[in-house]
Amino acid sequence: MDKNNSEMLKALGTLGALGFTLVLSTFAGLFLGIGLDKITGLKPLFTISLLLFGIVAGFIKIFKETIKKQ
């Protein structure tokens, strides 16, 4: 494998890991919010707020990783 293919595979791996991080943080916020809503009875409050928090946290992680790579 030459150097260009190796660099491309490494970049694709990084991109996949960042995408996985975004999806994982979003679903973690969603499921944690649903669980807290079931416990407290405040139906959409925790689901919406923690879902948004998970999305924002995922984008912050992506932003930090892309700045670190440059």
C-alpha positions as CSV (number, residue, x, y, z in Angstrom):
1,M,0.0,0.0,0.0
2,D,1.4,3.4,-0.9
3,K,1.5,6.5,1.2
4,N,-1.6,8.1,-0.4
5,N,-3.8,5.1,0.3
6,S,-2.5,4.9,3.8
7,E,-3.3,8.6,4.5
8,M,-6.7,8.2,2.9
9,L,-7.6,5.2,5.0
10,K,-6.4,7.1,8.1
11,A,-8.6,10.1,7.2
12,L,-11.6,7.9,6.6
13,G,-11.1,6.2,9.9
14,T,-11.0,9.6,11.7
15,L,-14.1,10.7,9.9
16,G,-15.9,7.5,10.8
17,A,-14.9,7.9,14.5
18,L,-16.1,11.5,14.5
19,G,-19.4,10.5,13.0
20,F,-19.8,7.7,15.5
21,T,-19.1,10.2,18.3
22,L,-21.8,12.5,17.1
23,V,-24.4,9.7,16.8
24,L,-23.4,8.2,20.2
25,S,-23.7,11.5,22.0
26,T,-27.0,12.3,20.4
27,F,-28.5,8.9,21.3
28,A,-27.1,9.0,24.8
29,G,-28.8,12.4,25.4
30,L,-32.0,11.1,24.0
31,F,-32.2,7.9,26.0
32,L,-31.1,9.5,29.2
33,G,-33.8,12.2,28.7
34,I,-36.4,9.6,28.0
35,G,-35.4,7.7,31.2
36,L,-35.5,10.8,33.3
37,D,-38.9,11.8,31.9
38,K,-40.3,8.4,32.8
39,I,-38.9,8.7,36.4
40,T,-40.0,12.3,37.0
41,G,-43.2,12.4,34.8
42,L,-42.1,15.6,33.1
43,K,-42.7,14.1,29.7
44,P,-41.0,16.2,27.1
45,L,-38.7,18.4,29.3
46,F,-35.7,16.1,29.8
47,T,-36.0,14.4,26.4
48,I,-35.8,17.6,24.5
49,S,-33.2,19.3,26.6
50,L,-30.8,16.3,26.9
51,L,-31.3,15.5,23.2
52,L,-30.2,19.1,22.3
53,F,-27.3,18.8,24.8
54,G,-26.1,15.6,23.2
55,I,-26.2,17.1,19.7
56,V,-24.3,20.2,20.9
57,A,-21.8,18.0,22.8
58,G,-21.2,15.9,19.7
59,F,-20.6,19.0,17.5
60,I,-18.2,20.5,20.1
61,K,-16.2,17.3,20.1
62,I,-16.0,17.3,16.3
63,F,-15.0,20.9,16.3
64,K,-12.2,20.3,18.9
65,E,-10.9,17.3,17.0
66,T,-10.8,19.1,13.7
67,I,-9.0,22.1,15.2
68,K,-6.5,19.7,16.9
69,K,-5.7,18.0,13.6
70,Q,-4.7,21.3,11.9
